[in-house]
């Protein structure tokens, strides 16, 4: 995962709530246009059984939360570093 320290803390907390986090790497600072952001590698363990209810977060209210993007378009218009 990549993001600001605050974004990474929130993402790790959210993943910990729904999965067993087996490993979290050290934070690796990014450079260039991504300065101020970090990369973290996670190893998650998920188990599913018929006895375990699904633990999905409620959908974000309209107008809030992340937006979906078209990765092919984003890659085609991305400037080289």
Order of alpha helices (4+ residues) and beta strands (2+ residues): beta-alpha-beta-beta-beta-beta-alpha
